[in-house]
């Protein structure tokens, strides 16, 4: 069985797309092999050009004829990826809320306790505090920021 589609490129030379299949499914529908369709340039000046065979030819045809371009959106994997980001962000948000509550309870007792009252204290904590445990809240904010940026893309 052979299917042929003829079209013209922007240069005006005709192209044909040929798929051959001799096997059929149980329903009698032709099965196409694993090989991609063959794009055959019928113009003699391009038929000698080995660079335009196979996938490079497919890419050129899709670029020259936008109506036939086709790309997989990987929708299910993208949805799963967004759901994983949501779980990560939820966990990070809960952890930050617990740190903020702990910080509020410590207000007035230490520099860390000032984070709940003054946001600039939290932002400056990375450089101001010598104890790495004291700036873990700001590190968590930075981690959340990075995940949110990735999620929003």
C-alpha atoms as an extended CHARMM CRD file, in Angstrom:
* protein
*
       153  EXT
         1         1  UNK       CA              0.0000000000        0.0000000000        0.0000000000  PROA      1               0.0000000000
         2         2  UNK       CA              1.3760000000        3.4550000000       -0.8400000000  PROA      2               0.0000000000
         3         3  UNK       CA              0.2010000000        6.9110000000        0.2230000000  PROA      3               0.0000000000
         4         4  UNK       CA              1.4830000000        9.9680000000       -1.6040000000  PROA      4               0.0000000000
         5         5  UNK       CA              1.0980000000       13.6440000000       -0.7070000000  PROA      5               0.0000000000
         6         6  UNK       CA              2.3210000000       16.2570000000       -3.1340000000  PROA      6               0.0000000000
         7         7  UNK       CA              3.0380000000       19.8130000000       -2.0950000000  PROA      7               0.0000000000
         8         8  UNK       CA              5.2670000000       22.6600000000       -3.1660000000  PROA      8               0.0000000000
         9         9  UNK       CA              8.0420000000       24.2360000000       -1.1330000000  PROA      9               0.0000000000
        10        10  UNK       CA              8.7230000000       27.9400000000       -0.9460000000  PROA      10              0.0000000000
        11        11  UNK       CA             11.1130000000       27.4350000000       -3.8730000000  PROA      11              0.0000000000
        12        12  UNK       CA              8.2720000000       26.0200000000       -5.9470000000  PROA      12              0.0000000000
        13        13  UNK       CA              9.6950000000       22.5020000000       -6.3370000000  PROA      13              0.0000000000
        14        14  UNK       CA              7.2520000000       19.6370000000       -5.7240000000  PROA      14              0.0000000000
        15        15  UNK       CA              7.7370000000       17.2300000000       -2.8230000000  PROA      15              0.0000000000
        16        16  UNK       CA              6.1080000000       13.8810000000       -2.3320000000  PROA      16              0.0000000000
        17        17  UNK       CA              5.6630000000       11.9780000000        0.9010000000  PROA      17              0.0000000000
        18        18  UNK       CA              5.5910000000        8.2320000000        0.4870000000  PROA      18              0.0000000000
        19        19  UNK       CA              4.7550000000        5.5720000000        3.0530000000  PROA      19              0.0000000000
        20        20  UNK       CA              4.6310000000        1.9340000000        2.1170000000  PROA      20              0.0000000000
        21        21  UNK       CA              3.0470000000       -0.7900000000        4.1910000000  PROA      21              0.0000000000
        22        22  UNK       CA              2.2640000000       -4.3880000000        3.3790000000  PROA      22              0.0000000000
        23        23  UNK       CA              1.2110000000       -5.4890000000        6.8880000000  PROA      23              0.0000000000
        24        24  UNK       CA             -2.2490000000       -4.8940000000        8.3020000000  PROA      24              0.0000000000
        25        25  UNK       CA             -3.6840000000       -5.0600000000       11.8130000000  PROA      25              0.0000000000
        26        26  UNK       CA             -6.4420000000       -7.4500000000       12.8760000000  PROA      26              0.0000000000
        27        27  UNK       CA             -8.9850000000       -4.8200000000       11.8270000000  PROA      27              0.0000000000
        28        28  UNK       CA             -7.4420000000       -4.5570000000        8.3800000000  PROA      28              0.0000000000
        29        29  UNK       CA             -5.8920000000       -1.1460000000        9.0800000000  PROA      29              0.0000000000
        30        30  UNK       CA             -2.4740000000       -0.7950000000        7.4290000000  PROA      30              0.0000000000
        31        31  UNK       CA              0.4210000000       -0.8600000000        9.8780000000  PROA      31              0.0000000000
        32        32  UNK       CA              3.2030000000        1.5770000000        9.1890000000  PROA      32              0.0000000000
        33        33  UNK       CA              6.6730000000        0.3510000000       10.0600000000  PROA      33              0.0000000000
        34        34  UNK       CA              8.9890000000        1.9650000000       12.5870000000  PROA      34              0.0000000000
        35        35  UNK       CA             10.6600000000        4.0110000000        9.8880000000  PROA      35              0.0000000000
        36        36  UNK       CA              9.5790000000        7.6170000000        9.3870000000  PROA      36              0.0000000000
        37        37  UNK       CA              7.9270000000        8.6260000000        6.1070000000  PROA      37              0.0000000000
        38        38  UNK       CA             10.3110000000        9.0510000000        3.2140000000  PROA      38              0.0000000000
        39        39  UNK       CA             10.4060000000       12.5460000000        1.7810000000  PROA      39              0.0000000000
        40        40  UNK       CA             11.5520000000       12.4550000000       -1.8070000000  PROA      40              0.0000000000
        41        41  UNK       CA             12.5900000000       15.6330000000       -3.5790000000  PROA      41              0.0000000000
        42        42  UNK       CA             11.5310000000       15.3720000000       -7.2130000000  PROA      42              0.0000000000
        43        43  UNK       CA             13.7700000000       18.2070000000       -8.3120000000  PROA      43              0.0000000000
        44        44  UNK       CA             17.0430000000       16.9940000000       -9.9010000000  PROA      44              0.0000000000
        45        45  UNK       CA             19.1570000000       19.7300000000       -8.2780000000  PROA      45              0.0000000000
        46        46  UNK       CA             18.3360000000       18.5700000000       -4.7030000000  PROA      46              0.0000000000
        47        47  UNK       CA             18.1810000000       14.8140000000       -5.2930000000  PROA      47              0.0000000000
        48        48  UNK       CA             22.0040000000       14.6550000000       -5.2130000000  PROA      48              0.0000000000
        49        49  UNK       CA             22.1830000000       16.5400000000       -1.8800000000  PROA      49              0.0000000000
        50        50  UNK       CA             22.7780000000       13.8390000000        0.7880000000  PROA      50              0.0000000000
        51        51  UNK       CA             22.2320000000       16.3810000000        3.6170000000  PROA      51              0.0000000000
        52        52  UNK       CA             18.5360000000       16.5900000000        2.8850000000  PROA      52              0.0000000000
        53        53  UNK       CA             17.7270000000       12.8980000000        3.4530000000  PROA      53              0.0000000000
        54        54  UNK       CA             15.9570000000       11.4240000000        6.4800000000  PROA      54              0.0000000000
        55        55  UNK       CA             15.2680000000       13.6230000000        9.5210000000  PROA      55              0.0000000000
        56        56  UNK       CA             17.0210000000       16.7090000000        8.0830000000  PROA      56              0.0000000000
        57        57  UNK       CA             14.5750000000       16.4950000000        5.1640000000  PROA      57              0.0000000000
        58        58  UNK       CA             11.6360000000       16.1610000000        7.5830000000  PROA      58              0.0000000000
        59        59  UNK       CA             12.8390000000       19.2370000000        9.4890000000  PROA      59              0.0000000000
        60        60  UNK       CA             13.2110000000       21.2150000000        6.2650000000  PROA      60              0.0000000000
        61        61  UNK       CA              9.7810000000       20.1600000000        5.0440000000  PROA      61              0.0000000000
        62        62  UNK       CA              8.2020000000       21.1650000000        8.3600000000  PROA      62              0.0000000000
        63        63  UNK       CA             10.0370000000       24.5140000000        8.2820000000  PROA      63              0.0000000000
        64        64  UNK       CA              9.0210000000       25.1810000000        4.6810000000  PROA      64              0.0000000000
        65        65  UNK       CA              5.4220000000       23.9960000000        5.1710000000  PROA      65              0.0000000000
        66        66  UNK       CA              4.2420000000       25.0340000000        8.6640000000  PROA      66              0.0000000000
        67        67  UNK       CA              0.8050000000       23.4750000000        8.0560000000  PROA      67              0.0000000000
        68        68  UNK       CA              2.2590000000       19.9740000000        8.4350000000  PROA      68              0.0000000000
        69        69  UNK       CA              4.5180000000       20.4700000000       11.4550000000  PROA      69              0.0000000000
        70        70  UNK       CA              3.7330000000       18.2540000000       14.4080000000  PROA      70              0.0000000000
        71        71  UNK       CA              5.2810000000       18.1280000000       17.8740000000  PROA      71              0.0000000000
        72        72  UNK       CA              4.3980000000       16.0170000000       20.8890000000  PROA      72              0.0000000000
        73        73  UNK       CA              3.3870000000       18.0630000000       23.9300000000  PROA      73              0.0000000000
        74        74  UNK       CA              4.1220000000       15.2570000000       26.4280000000  PROA      74              0.0000000000
        75        75  UNK       CA              0.9930000000       16.4160000000       28.2240000000  PROA      75              0.0000000000
        76        76  UNK       CA              0.7390000000       13.6100000000       30.7880000000  PROA      76              0.0000000000
        77        77  UNK       CA              4.3960000000       13.9550000000       31.8150000000  PROA      77              0.0000000000
        78        78  UNK       CA              4.0510000000       17.7480000000       32.0520000000  PROA      78              0.0000000000
        79        79  UNK       CA              0.9790000000       17.3950000000       34.2680000000  PROA      79              0.0000000000
        80        80  UNK       CA              2.8270000000       14.9280000000       36.5270000000  PROA      80              0.0000000000
        81        81  UNK       CA              5.7960000000       17.2820000000       36.6900000000  PROA      81              0.0000000000
        82        82  UNK       CA              3.5400000000       20.1710000000       37.7770000000  PROA      82              0.0000000000
        83        83  UNK       CA              1.9370000000       17.9590000000       40.4140000000  PROA      83              0.0000000000
        84        84  UNK       CA              5.3860000000       17.0500000000       41.7850000000  PROA      84              0.0000000000
        85        85  UNK       CA              6.2630000000       20.7480000000       41.9400000000  PROA      85              0.0000000000
        86        86  UNK       CA              3.0320000000       21.3920000000       43.8390000000  PROA      86              0.0000000000
        87        87  UNK       CA              3.8950000000       18.6990000000       46.3800000000  PROA      87              0.0000000000
        88        88  UNK       CA              7.4270000000       20.0800000000       46.8040000000  PROA      88              0.0000000000
        89        89  UNK       CA              6.1200000000       23.6210000000       47.2020000000  PROA      89              0.0000000000
        90        90  UNK       CA              3.4820000000       22.5200000000       49.7040000000  PROA      90              0.0000000000
        91        91  UNK       CA              6.1130000000       20.7570000000       51.8230000000  PROA      91              0.0000000000
        92        92  UNK       CA              8.4410000000       23.7740000000       51.6260000000  PROA      92              0.0000000000
        93        93  UNK       CA              5.5530000000       26.1230000000       52.4830000000  PROA      93              0.0000000000
        94        94  UNK       CA              4.5900000000       24.0500000000       55.5290000000  PROA      94              0.0000000000
        95        95  UNK       CA              8.2220000000       23.9680000000       56.6680000000  PROA      95              0.0000000000
        96        96  UNK       CA              8.5010000000       27.7510000000       56.2670000000  PROA      96              0.0000000000
        97        97  UNK       CA              5.2410000000       28.3020000000       58.1820000000  PROA      97              0.0000000000
        98        98  UNK       CA              6.6050000000       26.2000000000       61.0650000000  PROA      98              0.0000000000
        99        99  UNK       CA              9.8650000000       28.1750000000       61.0630000000  PROA      99              0.0000000000
       100       100  UNK       CA              7.9520000000       31.4710000000       61.0290000000  PROA      100             0.0000000000
       101       101  UNK       CA              5.8280000000       30.3410000000       63.9750000000  PROA      101             0.0000000000
       102       102  UNK       CA              8.9310000000       29.2610000000       65.8800000000  PROA      102             0.0000000000
       103       103  UNK       CA             10.5510000000       32.6100000000       65.0110000000  PROA      103             0.0000000000
       104       104  UNK       CA              7.5030000000       34.5180000000       66.2690000000  PROA      104             0.0000000000
       105       105  UNK       CA              7.6630000000       32.6540000000       69.5700000000  PROA      105             0.0000000000
       106       106  UNK       CA             11.3650000000       33.5950000000       69.9520000000  PROA      106             0.0000000000
       107       107  UNK       CA             10.8720000000       37.3090000000       69.1880000000  PROA      107             0.0000000000
       108       108  UNK       CA             12.8560000000       39.4630000000       71.5070000000  PROA      108             0.0000000000
       109       109  UNK       CA             14.9830000000       36.5440000000       72.7080000000  PROA      109             0.0000000000
       110       110  UNK       CA             17.4750000000       36.4240000000       69.8140000000  PROA      110             0.0000000000
       111       111  UNK       CA             18.3350000000       37.9430000000       66.4790000000  PROA      111             0.0000000000
       112       112  UNK       CA             16.5120000000       35.0300000000       64.8170000000  PROA      112             0.0000000000
       113       113  UNK       CA             13.3870000000       36.0870000000       66.6780000000  PROA      113             0.0000000000
       114       114  UNK       CA             13.4680000000       39.3830000000       64.7920000000  PROA      114             0.0000000000
       115       115  UNK       CA             12.6870000000       37.6750000000       61.4360000000  PROA      115             0.0000000000
       116       116  UNK       CA              8.9590000000       37.6450000000       62.1710000000  PROA      116             0.0000000000
       117       117  UNK       CA              8.9810000000       41.3650000000       62.8910000000  PROA      117             0.0000000000
       118       118  UNK       CA             11.4690000000       42.6830000000       60.3190000000  PROA      118             0.0000000000
       119       119  UNK       CA             11.7060000000       41.1350000000       56.8570000000  PROA      119             0.0000000000
       120       120  UNK       CA             15.0440000000       42.8320000000       56.1940000000  PROA      120             0.0000000000
       121       121  UNK       CA             16.4970000000       40.9260000000       59.1580000000  PROA      121             0.0000000000
       122       122  UNK       CA             15.5350000000       37.7100000000       57.4340000000  PROA      122             0.0000000000
       123       123  UNK       CA             16.9440000000       38.8230000000       54.0700000000  PROA      123             0.0000000000
       124       124  UNK       CA             20.2130000000       39.9290000000       55.6900000000  PROA      124             0.0000000000
       125       125  UNK       CA             20.4910000000       36.7930000000       57.8320000000  PROA      125             0.0000000000
       126       126  UNK       CA             22.6820000000       34.9610000000       55.3210000000  PROA      126             0.0000000000
       127       127  UNK       CA             25.5060000000       37.4580000000       55.7140000000  PROA      127             0.0000000000
       128       128  UNK       CA             24.8740000000       38.7190000000       59.2500000000  PROA      128             0.0000000000
       129       129  UNK       CA             24.6460000000       35.4860000000       61.2080000000  PROA      129             0.0000000000
       130       130  UNK       CA             27.6650000000       33.3130000000       61.8750000000  PROA      130             0.0000000000
       131       131  UNK       CA             25.6460000000       30.2420000000       62.8650000000  PROA      131             0.0000000000
       132       132  UNK       CA             24.3650000000       28.4040000000       59.7740000000  PROA      132             0.0000000000
       133       133  UNK       CA             21.3140000000       27.1760000000       61.7260000000  PROA      133             0.0000000000
       134       134  UNK       CA             20.2360000000       30.8080000000       62.1610000000  PROA      134             0.0000000000
       135       135  UNK       CA             19.8590000000       31.4760000000       58.4430000000  PROA      135             0.0000000000
       136       136  UNK       CA             18.1050000000       28.2410000000       57.5200000000  PROA      136             0.0000000000
       137       137  UNK       CA             14.7980000000       30.1420000000       57.2080000000  PROA      137             0.0000000000
       138       138  UNK       CA             16.2260000000       32.4170000000       54.4860000000  PROA      138             0.0000000000
       139       139  UNK       CA             17.8170000000       29.3710000000       52.7810000000  PROA      139             0.0000000000
       140       140  UNK       CA             14.3490000000       27.8120000000       52.7040000000  PROA      140             0.0000000000
       141       141  UNK       CA             12.8810000000       30.9890000000       51.1620000000  PROA      141             0.0000000000
       142       142  UNK       CA             15.5530000000       30.8520000000       48.4440000000  PROA      142             0.0000000000
       143       143  UNK       CA             14.8080000000       27.1630000000       47.8120000000  PROA      143             0.0000000000
       144       144  UNK       CA             11.0770000000       27.9390000000       47.5340000000  PROA      144             0.0000000000
       145       145  UNK       CA             11.8130000000       30.8360000000       45.1860000000  PROA      145             0.0000000000
       146       146  UNK       CA             13.7510000000       28.5420000000       42.8500000000  PROA      146             0.0000000000
       147       147  UNK       CA             10.9760000000       25.9140000000       42.8150000000  PROA      147             0.0000000000
       148       148  UNK       CA              8.3350000000       28.5940000000       42.1740000000  PROA      148             0.0000000000
       149       149  UNK       CA             10.3570000000       29.9350000000       39.2670000000  PROA      149             0.0000000000
       150       150  UNK       CA             10.6270000000       26.4380000000       37.7570000000  PROA      150             0.0000000000
       151       151  UNK       CA              6.9260000000       25.7440000000       38.4180000000  PROA      151             0.0000000000
       152       152  UNK       CA              5.8370000000       28.9990000000       36.7960000000  PROA      152             0.0000000000
       153       153  UNK       CA              7.7630000000       28.3100000000       33.6080000000  PROA      153             0.0000000000
